[in-house]
Amino acid sequence: MKIRHLMPKIALWGYLLGASLTSPVWAGESAFQAGPVFPTFGKIAPVVSDMAVTTETRLQVAFDVGKAGDVGKLNRTLNSAARFINMHAAAGVPVDNIKVAVVVHGGASFDLTRDSRYGQKKDGAQNANRAAIKALTEKGVEIYLCGQSAAYHDIKKIDLLPGVNLALSAMTAHALLQQKGYTLNPF
């Protein structure tokens, strides 16, 4: 077996060994630890997978977000997008081989807005998604807001956090992403 085919297994075993030394329990919430790309969110648990993930693996995945996060908390799907990147990077997939897009619509639209606009809708609260959106977009995650949802909620482009893009619609964004080879994350 060539050494390059062993590298993902070596990386995964190194990660598992490190996790086993710091985590005495392999079940429940305590098994989840910081990931290598997003250390402050998107926690992951080490898993010995029967499905091959190698340094040759290429992933292009779109996440769909229609449900708003709870006020003061990170939107669950934004956290999942970070977790997706963290777990595959920890398993040995080069970060350059992982492409993620997040398409936001409906009630989640305000999760992409600046504090001033978010607070108007959420009783003066600050947007807890702000730091995660900054971190995600800095690592190349594409975030799109449905233009139809924006129009419905009277969200202007100036209301959006830096790095957030406006699409004609969520349906359009997903169609165009699929044409580029993105698959839709089913949850």
VEXVO-179785 format. One line per 4 residues: number of its first residue (from 1); their letters; for each residue z, y, x of N, C-alpha, C, CB. Coordinates in Angstrom, 1 decimal. Glycine has a CB too. Layout:
NUM> A> Z Y X Z Y X Z Y X Z Y X; ... $
This chain:
1> MKIR> 0.0 -1.2 0.9 0.0 0.0 0.0 0.0 1.2 0.9 1.2 0.0 -1.0; -0.8 2.2 0.6 -0.9 3.4 1.4 0.3 4.3 1.2 -2.2 4.2 1.0; 0.7 5.0 2.2 1.9 5.8 2.2 1.8 6.9 1.1 2.2 6.5 3.5; 0.6 7.5 0.8 0.6 8.5 -0.2 0.9 8.0 -1.6 -0.8 9.2 -0.2 $
5> HLMP> 0.6 6.7 -1.8 1.0 6.1 -3.1 2.5 5.8 -3.2 0.2 4.8 -3.3; 3.1 5.8 -2.1 4.6 5.6 -2.1 5.4 6.9 -2.2 5.0 4.9 -0.8; 4.7 8.0 -1.9 5.4 9.3 -1.9 6.1 9.6 -3.3 4.4 10.4 -1.6; 5.4 9.4 -4.4 6.1 9.7 -5.7 7.4 8.9 -5.9 5.2 9.5 -6.9 $
9> KIAL> 7.3 7.6 -5.5 8.4 6.7 -5.6 9.5 7.1 -4.7 8.0 5.2 -5.4; 9.2 7.5 -3.5 10.2 8.0 -2.5 10.8 9.3 -3.0 9.5 8.2 -1.1; 10.0 10.2 -3.6 10.6 11.4 -4.1 11.5 11.1 -5.3 9.4 12.4 -4.6; 11.1 10.2 -6.2 11.9 9.9 -7.3 13.2 9.2 -6.9 11.1 9.0 -8.3 $
13> WGYL> 13.1 8.3 -6.0 14.3 7.6 -5.5 15.3 8.6 -4.8 14.0 6.5 -4.6; 14.7 9.5 -4.1 15.5 10.5 -3.4 16.2 11.4 -4.5 14.7 11.4 -2.5; 15.5 11.7 -5.5 16.1 12.5 -6.6 17.2 11.7 -7.3 15.0 13.0 -7.6; 16.9 10.4 -7.6 17.8 9.5 -8.3 19.1 9.3 -7.4 17.2 8.2 -8.6 $
17> LGAS> 18.9 9.2 -6.1 20.1 9.0 -5.3 20.9 10.2 -5.3 19.6 8.7 -3.8; 20.3 11.4 -5.2 21.0 12.7 -5.2 21.8 12.8 -6.5 20.1 13.8 -5.0; 21.1 12.4 -7.6 21.7 12.5 -9.0 22.8 11.6 -9.1 20.6 12.3 -10.1; 22.7 10.4 -8.5 23.7 9.4 -8.7 25.0 9.7 -7.9 23.2 8.0 -8.2 $
21> LTSP> 24.8 10.5 -6.8 26.0 10.9 -6.0 26.7 12.0 -6.7 25.5 11.4 -4.7; 26.0 12.8 -7.6 26.7 13.9 -8.2 27.0 13.7 -9.7 25.8 15.1 -8.1; 26.5 12.6 -10.2 26.7 12.3 -11.6 27.3 10.9 -11.8 25.4 12.5 -12.4; 28.6 10.8 -12.1 29.1 9.4 -12.2 28.7 8.7 -13.5 30.6 9.5 -12.1 $
25> VWAG> 28.3 9.5 -14.5 27.9 8.9 -15.8 26.4 9.0 -16.0 28.6 9.6 -16.9; 25.8 7.9 -16.4 24.3 7.9 -16.6 23.9 8.0 -18.0 23.7 6.6 -16.0; 24.8 8.4 -18.9 24.5 8.5 -20.3 25.1 9.8 -20.8 25.1 7.3 -21.1; 24.5 10.3 -21.8 25.0 11.5 -22.4 24.6 12.8 -21.7 26.4 11.5 -22.5 $
29> ESAF> 25.1 13.9 -22.1 24.8 15.2 -21.6 25.0 15.3 -20.1 25.5 16.3 -22.3; 26.0 14.6 -19.6 26.4 14.8 -18.2 25.3 14.2 -17.2 27.7 14.1 -17.9; 24.4 13.4 -17.8 23.3 12.9 -16.9 22.2 13.9 -16.6 22.6 11.7 -17.6; 22.2 15.0 -17.4 21.2 16.1 -17.2 21.6 17.1 -16.2 20.9 16.8 -18.6 $
33> QAGP> 20.7 17.4 -15.3 21.0 18.3 -14.1 19.8 19.3 -14.0 21.2 17.5 -12.9; 20.1 20.3 -13.2 19.1 21.3 -12.9 17.9 20.6 -12.3 19.7 22.4 -11.9; 16.7 21.2 -12.6 15.5 20.7 -12.1 15.0 21.5 -10.9 14.4 20.7 -13.2; 13.9 21.1 -10.2 13.5 21.7 -9.0 12.7 23.0 -9.2 12.7 20.8 -8.2 $
37> VFPT> 12.1 23.2 -10.4 11.3 24.4 -10.6 12.1 25.5 -11.3 10.0 24.0 -11.4; 12.8 25.1 -12.4 13.6 26.0 -13.2 15.0 25.6 -13.1 13.1 26.1 -14.7; 15.8 26.0 -12.2 17.2 25.5 -12.0 18.2 25.9 -13.1 17.7 25.9 -10.7; 17.9 27.0 -13.8 18.9 27.5 -14.8 18.6 27.1 -16.2 18.9 29.0 -14.7 $
41> FGKI> 17.5 26.5 -16.5 17.2 25.9 -17.8 16.2 24.8 -17.7 16.7 27.0 -18.8; 16.0 24.0 -18.7 15.1 22.9 -18.6 15.7 21.7 -17.9 13.8 23.3 -18.0; 17.0 21.5 -18.1 17.7 20.4 -17.4 17.0 19.0 -17.7 19.2 20.3 -17.8; 17.1 18.1 -16.7 16.5 16.8 -16.8 17.4 15.7 -16.4 15.2 16.8 -15.9 $
45> APVV> 17.1 14.5 -16.8 17.9 13.3 -16.4 16.9 12.4 -15.6 18.5 12.6 -17.7; 17.4 11.9 -14.5 16.5 11.0 -13.8 16.3 9.7 -14.5 17.2 10.7 -12.4; 15.1 9.2 -14.5 14.7 8.0 -15.2 13.7 7.2 -14.3 14.0 8.3 -16.5; 13.9 5.9 -14.2 13.0 5.0 -13.5 12.0 4.6 -14.6 13.7 3.8 -12.8 $
49> SDMA> 10.8 5.1 -14.5 9.8 4.9 -15.5 8.9 3.8 -15.2 9.0 6.2 -15.7; 8.5 3.1 -16.3 7.5 2.0 -16.2 6.1 2.5 -16.3 7.8 0.9 -17.2; 6.0 3.8 -16.6 4.6 4.4 -16.7 4.4 5.2 -15.4 4.5 5.3 -18.0; 3.3 4.9 -14.7 3.0 5.5 -13.4 2.9 7.0 -13.5 1.8 4.9 -12.8 $
53> VTTE> 3.6 7.7 -12.6 3.5 9.1 -12.4 3.4 9.3 -10.9 4.7 10.0 -13.0; 2.2 9.8 -10.4 2.0 9.8 -9.0 1.7 11.2 -8.5 0.9 8.9 -8.6; 1.4 11.4 -7.3 1.0 12.7 -6.7 -0.4 13.0 -7.2 1.1 12.7 -5.2; -1.1 12.1 -7.7 -2.4 12.3 -8.3 -2.4 12.7 -9.7 -3.3 11.0 -8.1 $
57> TRLQ> -1.3 12.5 -10.4 -1.2 12.8 -11.8 -1.5 14.3 -12.1 0.2 12.5 -12.4; -2.3 14.5 -13.1 -2.6 15.9 -13.5 -2.3 16.0 -15.0 -4.2 16.3 -13.3; -1.5 17.1 -15.4 -1.1 17.2 -16.7 -1.5 18.6 -17.2 0.4 17.0 -16.8; -2.0 18.7 -18.4 -2.3 20.0 -19.1 -1.8 19.8 -20.5 -3.9 20.3 -19.0 $
61> VAFD> -0.7 20.5 -20.8 -0.1 20.3 -22.1 0.2 21.6 -22.8 1.3 19.5 -21.9; 0.0 21.6 -24.1 0.3 22.8 -24.9 1.5 22.5 -25.8 -1.0 23.2 -25.7; 2.4 23.4 -25.9 3.6 23.3 -26.8 3.4 24.2 -27.9 4.9 23.6 -26.0; 3.7 23.8 -29.1 3.6 24.6 -30.3 5.0 25.0 -30.8 2.8 23.8 -31.5 $
65> VGKA> 5.2 26.3 -31.0 6.5 26.8 -31.4 6.4 27.6 -32.7 7.1 27.7 -30.3; 7.0 27.1 -33.8 7.0 27.8 -35.0 8.4 28.1 -35.5 6.3 27.0 -36.1; 9.4 27.5 -34.9 10.7 27.7 -35.3 11.4 28.6 -34.3 11.5 26.4 -35.5; 12.0 29.7 -34.9 12.8 30.6 -34.0 14.0 30.0 -33.4 13.2 31.9 -34.8 $
69> GDVG> 14.4 30.4 -32.2 15.6 30.0 -31.6 16.8 30.7 -32.3 15.6 30.3 -30.1; 17.9 30.1 -32.2 19.1 30.8 -32.7 19.4 32.1 -32.0 20.4 29.8 -32.7; 19.9 33.1 -32.6 20.2 34.3 -32.0 21.2 34.1 -30.9 20.8 35.4 -33.0; 20.9 34.6 -29.7 21.8 34.5 -28.5 21.5 33.2 -27.7 23.2 34.5 -29.0 $
73> KLNR> 20.5 32.4 -28.2 20.3 31.1 -27.5 18.8 31.0 -27.2 20.7 29.9 -28.3; 18.5 30.3 -26.1 17.1 30.0 -25.7 16.4 29.2 -26.8 17.1 29.3 -24.3; 15.2 29.6 -27.1 14.3 28.8 -28.0 14.2 27.4 -27.4 13.0 29.4 -28.3; 14.4 26.4 -28.3 14.4 25.0 -27.8 13.1 24.6 -27.2 14.7 24.1 -29.0 $
77> TLNS> 12.0 25.0 -27.8 10.7 24.6 -27.2 10.4 25.3 -25.9 9.6 25.0 -28.2; 10.8 26.5 -25.7 10.7 27.1 -24.3 11.5 26.3 -23.3 11.2 28.6 -24.4; 12.7 25.8 -23.7 13.5 25.0 -22.8 12.7 23.7 -22.6 14.8 24.7 -23.5; 12.1 23.1 -23.6 11.3 21.9 -23.4 10.1 22.0 -22.5 10.8 21.4 -24.8 $
81> AARF> 9.5 23.2 -22.5 8.4 23.4 -21.6 8.9 23.4 -20.2 7.6 24.7 -22.0; 10.0 24.0 -19.9 10.6 24.0 -18.6 11.0 22.6 -18.2 11.8 25.0 -18.5; 11.6 21.9 -19.1 12.0 20.5 -18.9 10.8 19.6 -18.5 12.8 19.9 -20.1; 9.7 19.8 -19.2 8.5 19.1 -18.9 8.1 19.3 -17.4 7.4 19.5 -19.9 $
85> INMH> 8.1 20.5 -17.0 7.6 20.9 -15.6 8.7 20.3 -14.7 7.5 22.4 -15.5; 10.0 20.5 -14.9 11.0 20.1 -14.0 11.0 18.5 -13.8 12.4 20.5 -14.5; 10.8 17.8 -14.9 10.9 16.3 -14.8 9.7 15.8 -14.0 11.0 15.7 -16.2; 8.5 16.3 -14.3 7.4 15.8 -13.5 7.4 16.2 -12.1 6.1 16.3 -14.2 $
89> AAAG> 7.8 17.4 -11.8 7.9 17.9 -10.4 9.0 17.0 -9.7 8.4 19.4 -10.3; 10.1 16.7 -10.3 11.1 15.8 -9.7 10.6 14.4 -9.5 12.3 15.8 -10.6; 9.6 14.0 -10.3 9.0 12.6 -10.2 7.9 12.6 -9.2 8.5 12.2 -11.5; 7.6 13.7 -8.5 6.6 13.7 -7.5 5.3 14.3 -7.8 6.4 12.4 -7.0 $
93> VPVD> 5.1 14.8 -9.0 3.8 15.5 -9.4 3.8 16.9 -8.8 3.6 15.5 -11.0; 2.8 17.2 -8.0 2.7 18.6 -7.4 2.7 19.6 -8.6 1.5 18.7 -6.5; 3.5 20.7 -8.4 3.5 21.7 -9.5 2.1 22.2 -9.8 4.5 22.8 -9.0; 1.3 22.3 -8.8 -0.1 22.8 -9.0 -0.9 21.9 -10.0 -0.8 22.9 -7.7 $
97> NIKV> -0.4 20.6 -10.1 -1.1 19.7 -11.0 -0.5 19.7 -12.4 -0.9 18.3 -10.5; 0.4 20.6 -12.7 1.1 20.7 -14.0 0.7 22.0 -14.6 2.6 20.5 -13.9; -0.1 22.0 -15.7 -0.5 23.2 -16.4 0.2 23.2 -17.8 -2.0 23.4 -16.5; 0.9 24.2 -18.2 1.6 24.3 -19.5 1.2 25.6 -20.2 3.1 24.1 -19.3 $
101> AVVV> 1.0 25.5 -21.5 0.8 26.6 -22.3 1.7 26.5 -23.5 -0.7 26.7 -22.8; 2.2 27.6 -24.0 3.1 27.7 -25.2 2.4 28.6 -26.2 4.5 28.2 -24.8; 2.2 28.0 -27.4 1.6 28.8 -28.5 2.7 29.0 -29.5 0.4 28.0 -29.1; 3.0 30.3 -29.8 4.1 30.7 -30.7 3.5 31.3 -32.0 5.0 31.7 -30.0 $
105> HGGA> 4.1 31.0 -33.1 3.7 31.5 -34.4 4.8 31.6 -35.3 2.5 30.7 -35.0; 4.6 32.1 -36.5 5.6 32.1 -37.6 6.9 32.7 -37.2 5.9 30.6 -38.0; 8.0 32.1 -37.6 9.3 32.6 -37.4 9.7 32.8 -35.9 10.3 31.8 -38.1; 9.1 32.1 -35.1 9.4 32.2 -33.6 8.8 33.4 -33.0 8.9 30.9 -32.9 $
109> SFDL> 7.9 34.1 -33.7 7.2 35.3 -33.1 8.1 36.3 -32.4 6.4 36.0 -34.2; 9.3 36.6 -33.1 10.2 37.6 -32.5 10.8 37.1 -31.2 11.3 37.9 -33.5; 10.8 35.8 -30.9 11.4 35.3 -29.7 10.6 35.7 -28.5 11.4 33.7 -29.7; 9.4 36.3 -28.7 8.6 36.8 -27.6 8.6 38.3 -27.5 7.1 36.4 -27.8 $
113> TRDS> 9.5 39.0 -28.2 9.5 40.5 -28.2 10.6 41.1 -27.3 9.6 41.0 -29.6; 10.3 42.3 -26.9 11.3 43.1 -26.2 12.6 43.3 -27.0 10.7 44.5 -25.8; 13.7 43.5 -26.3 15.0 43.7 -27.0 14.9 44.7 -28.1 16.0 44.1 -26.0; 14.2 45.8 -27.9 14.2 46.8 -29.0 13.6 46.3 -30.3 13.3 48.1 -28.5 $
117> RYGQ> 12.5 45.5 -30.2 11.9 45.0 -31.4 12.7 43.8 -31.9 10.4 44.6 -31.1; 13.1 42.9 -31.0 13.9 41.8 -31.4 15.2 42.2 -32.1 14.3 40.9 -30.1; 15.9 43.2 -31.6 17.1 43.7 -32.2 16.9 44.3 -33.6 17.7 44.7 -31.3; 15.7 44.8 -33.8 15.4 45.4 -35.2 15.5 44.2 -36.2 14.1 46.1 -35.2 $
121> KKDG> 15.0 43.1 -35.8 15.0 41.9 -36.7 16.3 41.1 -36.7 13.8 41.0 -36.4; 17.0 41.2 -35.6 18.1 40.3 -35.4 19.4 41.1 -35.2 17.9 39.4 -34.1; 19.6 42.0 -36.1 20.9 42.8 -36.1 21.4 43.3 -34.8 22.0 41.9 -36.7; 20.4 43.9 -34.0 20.8 44.6 -32.8 21.0 43.6 -31.6 22.0 45.3 -32.9 $
125> AQNA> 20.8 42.3 -31.8 20.9 41.4 -30.7 19.9 41.6 -29.6 20.9 39.9 -31.2; 20.2 41.1 -28.4 19.3 41.1 -27.3 18.6 39.7 -27.3 20.0 41.3 -25.9; 17.3 39.7 -26.8 16.5 38.5 -26.8 17.0 37.6 -25.7 15.0 38.8 -26.7; 17.6 36.4 -26.1 18.0 35.5 -25.1 16.9 34.7 -24.4 19.0 34.5 -25.7 $
129> NRAA> 15.7 34.9 -24.9 14.5 34.2 -24.3 13.9 35.0 -23.2 13.5 33.9 -25.4; 14.3 36.2 -23.0 13.7 37.1 -22.0 13.6 36.5 -20.6 14.4 38.4 -22.0; 14.7 36.1 -20.0 14.7 35.6 -18.7 13.9 34.3 -18.5 16.1 35.3 -18.2; 13.9 33.4 -19.6 13.1 32.2 -19.5 11.6 32.5 -19.6 13.5 31.3 -20.7 $
133> IKAL> 11.2 33.4 -20.4 9.8 33.8 -20.5 9.3 34.4 -19.1 9.6 34.8 -21.6; 10.2 35.2 -18.5 9.8 35.7 -17.2 9.6 34.6 -16.2 10.9 36.8 -16.7; 10.6 33.7 -16.1 10.5 32.6 -15.2 9.3 31.7 -15.5 11.8 31.8 -15.3; 9.1 31.4 -16.7 8.0 30.5 -17.1 6.6 31.1 -16.7 8.0 30.2 -18.6 $
137> TEKG> 6.4 32.4 -17.0 5.2 33.0 -16.7 5.0 33.3 -15.3 5.1 34.4 -17.5; 6.1 33.5 -14.5 5.9 33.6 -13.1 5.5 32.3 -12.4 7.3 34.1 -12.5; 5.7 31.2 -13.1 5.3 29.9 -12.5 4.0 29.4 -13.1 6.4 28.8 -12.8; 3.3 30.3 -13.8 2.0 30.0 -14.3 1.9 29.5 -15.8 1.4 29.0 -13.5 $
141> VEIY> 3.0 29.4 -16.5 3.0 29.0 -17.9 2.3 30.1 -18.7 4.4 28.6 -18.4; 1.3 29.7 -19.5 0.6 30.7 -20.3 1.3 30.7 -21.7 -0.9 30.3 -20.5; 1.7 31.9 -22.2 2.4 32.0 -23.4 1.5 32.9 -24.3 3.8 32.6 -23.3; 1.2 32.3 -25.5 0.4 33.0 -26.5 1.1 33.2 -27.8 -0.9 32.3 -26.7 $
145> LCGQ> 1.0 34.4 -28.4 1.5 34.7 -29.7 0.3 34.7 -30.7 2.3 36.0 -29.7; 0.5 34.0 -31.8 -0.5 34.0 -32.8 -0.7 35.5 -33.4 -0.1 33.1 -34.0; -1.9 36.0 -33.3 -2.2 37.3 -33.8 -2.0 37.5 -35.2 -3.6 37.7 -33.4; -2.2 36.4 -36.0 -2.0 36.5 -37.4 -0.5 36.6 -37.8 -2.6 35.2 -38.1 $
149> SAAY> 0.3 35.9 -37.0 1.8 36.0 -37.2 2.3 37.4 -36.8 2.5 34.9 -36.4; 1.7 37.9 -35.7 2.1 39.2 -35.2 1.8 40.2 -36.3 1.3 39.5 -33.9; 0.6 40.1 -36.9 0.2 41.1 -37.9 1.1 41.0 -39.1 -1.3 40.8 -38.3; 1.4 39.8 -39.5 2.3 39.6 -40.6 3.7 40.2 -40.4 2.5 38.1 -40.9 $
153> HDIK> 4.2 40.0 -39.2 5.5 40.5 -38.8 5.5 41.9 -38.2 6.2 39.6 -37.8; 4.4 42.6 -38.3 4.2 43.9 -37.7 4.7 44.0 -36.3 5.0 44.9 -38.6; 4.3 43.0 -35.5 4.6 43.0 -34.0 3.3 43.5 -33.3 5.0 41.6 -33.5; 3.5 44.6 -32.6 2.4 45.2 -31.8 2.4 44.6 -30.4 2.5 46.7 -31.8 $
157> KIDL> 1.3 44.7 -29.7 1.2 44.2 -28.3 2.2 44.9 -27.4 -0.2 44.5 -27.8; 2.5 46.1 -27.7 3.6 46.8 -26.9 5.0 46.2 -27.1 3.5 48.3 -27.2; 5.2 45.5 -28.2 6.5 44.9 -28.5 6.7 43.6 -27.7 6.5 44.6 -30.0; 5.6 43.1 -27.1 5.7 41.8 -26.5 6.3 41.9 -25.1 4.4 41.1 -26.4 $
161> LPGV> 7.1 40.9 -24.7 7.6 40.8 -23.3 6.5 40.7 -22.3 8.6 39.6 -23.2; 6.7 41.2 -21.1 5.7 41.0 -20.1 5.3 39.6 -19.9 6.2 41.6 -18.7; 4.0 39.3 -19.7 3.5 38.0 -19.5 3.1 37.3 -20.8 4.5 37.2 -18.9; 3.4 37.8 -22.0 3.0 37.2 -23.2 1.7 37.7 -23.6 4.1 37.5 -24.3 $
165> NLAL> 0.8 36.8 -24.0 -0.6 37.1 -24.4 -0.7 37.0 -25.9 -1.6 36.2 -23.7; -1.6 37.8 -26.5 -1.9 37.8 -27.9 -3.2 37.0 -28.2 -2.0 39.2 -28.5; -3.1 36.0 -29.0 -4.3 35.3 -29.4 -4.8 35.7 -30.8 -4.0 33.7 -29.3; -6.0 35.4 -31.1 -6.5 35.7 -32.5 -5.6 35.0 -33.5 -8.0 35.3 -32.6 $
169> SAMT> -5.3 33.7 -33.2 -4.4 33.0 -34.1 -3.9 31.8 -33.3 -5.2 32.5 -35.4; -2.8 31.2 -33.8 -2.3 30.0 -33.1 -3.4 28.9 -33.2 -1.0 29.5 -33.8; -4.1 28.8 -34.3 -5.1 27.7 -34.5 -6.2 27.9 -33.4 -5.7 27.8 -35.9; -6.6 29.2 -33.2 -7.6 29.5 -32.2 -7.1 29.1 -30.8 -8.0 31.0 -32.2 $
173> AHAL> -5.9 29.5 -30.5 -5.3 29.2 -29.2 -5.3 27.7 -28.9 -3.9 29.8 -29.1; -4.9 26.9 -29.9 -4.8 25.5 -29.7 -6.3 24.9 -29.5 -4.1 24.8 -30.9; -7.2 25.4 -30.3 -8.6 24.9 -30.2 -9.2 25.2 -28.8 -9.5 25.6 -31.3; -8.9 26.4 -28.4 -9.5 26.8 -27.0 -8.8 26.1 -25.9 -9.3 28.3 -26.8 $
177> LQQK> -7.5 25.9 -26.0 -6.7 25.1 -25.0 -7.2 23.6 -25.0 -5.2 25.2 -25.3; -7.5 23.1 -26.2 -8.0 21.7 -26.2 -9.4 21.6 -25.6 -8.1 21.2 -27.7; -10.2 22.6 -25.7 -11.5 22.6 -25.1 -11.4 22.7 -23.6 -12.3 23.8 -25.6; -10.3 23.2 -23.1 -10.0 23.3 -21.6 -9.3 22.1 -21.1 -9.1 24.5 -21.3 $
181> GYTL> -9.1 21.1 -22.0 -8.4 19.8 -21.6 -7.0 19.7 -21.8 -8.7 19.6 -20.1; -6.3 20.7 -22.5 -4.9 20.6 -22.8 -4.7 19.6 -24.0 -4.4 22.0 -23.2; -3.6 18.8 -23.9 -3.2 18.0 -25.0 -2.1 18.6 -25.7 -2.8 16.5 -24.5; -1.9 18.3 -26.9 -0.8 18.9 -27.7 0.5 18.1 -27.6 -1.2 19.1 -29.1 $
185> NPF> 1.6 18.7 -27.1 2.8 17.9 -27.1 3.2 17.7 -28.5 3.9 18.8 -26.3; 3.5 16.4 -28.9 3.8 16.1 -30.3 5.1 16.6 -30.8 3.7 14.7 -30.5; 6.0 17.1 -30.0 7.3 17.6 -30.5 7.8 18.7 -29.6 8.4 16.5 -30.5 $
